[in-house]
Amino acid sequence: MLIRVLLVCLLSFGALRILTRMKPESENKASLVKITTTSTPLYTHPDREQKLTALARLSVGAIVAGALFAIFLSVAIAYIVGTVTSLLQ
């Protein structure tokens, strides 16, 4: 175990040493960053149709998630009950 720790430390320090010695490809090149200014639209509240669609989708998702959780829970309880009753015999 100690050998593995020492090997990991040695390889890590070796990698750090190699990385610190590396130089960029071009030291004298100036990096150019292009900046564009565009106006962003202001926030608008969602209309009634969007709200109802989101509510419907969230409700369906919650029902599906609840059903899956109920199935998982019932299988787990059935397994536990089966295991405990078989141990009692």
N, C-alpha and C positions, 0 to 999 in steps of 0.2 A: 504494500500500500504506500509506503514511504517513497519507494522508487517511482511509482506512478506520479505522486505529487511533485517530486523533484523534476521528473521529466516534463510534466506540464508547465511548471515554472520556467524551466530552461527554454523550452520551445516558445513560451510566451515572451520572455525577455528577448530571445533571438529575433522573433518577428517584430517586436517593437524597435529593436536596434536597426533592423533592415528598413523599416518604415521611416524612421527618423533620418536615415542617411539619404533617402530618396529625394531628388530635386524635381521641381516641375519641368515640363518639357521646354517651356520658353519663359525665362525669367524677365525679359525686357518687354515682352508684349503687353500692351495695355488691354485689359478686358473691357469690351464694349457691351454695355447693357442698354437695350432699347426699351424706352418707356413710352407707352402710349396712354393717353388720357381719353377715356370715354365716359360718358355720363351713364350712370346706372339708373334703371327705373325705380321709382319710389315703391314702397311696399303697399300693396292693396289687399284689403281683407278678402278672403274667399267668399264667393257668392253662395247662395243657399243650396244650389245643386251640388257644389263641391263639398260642402259640409255634410250633406245627407249621404253622399257617396262614401266619404271617409268614415262616417258613422256606421254605415252598412258593412263596409269592409272590415272595420275593427270588430264589429259584433260577430260577423262570421268567423273571423280569426279567433276570437275569444271562445266561441262555441266549439270550434274544432280543437283548440288547445285543451279546453275542459274535457271534451270527450276522450281525447288521447290520454289525458291524465287519469281519468276515471277507469279506462281500460287497464292502464299500467297498474293502478292501485288495486283493482279487483284481481288481477293476475297475481300480484304480490301477496295479497291476503289469502287467496286460494292456495298458493304454494305453502305459505306459512301454516295455514290450518291443516293442509294435507300432511305436512311434515310432522307437526305436533301430534296429530291424531295417530299417525303411524308409529310414533315413538311410544304412545300410551298403550298400544296393544301388546 
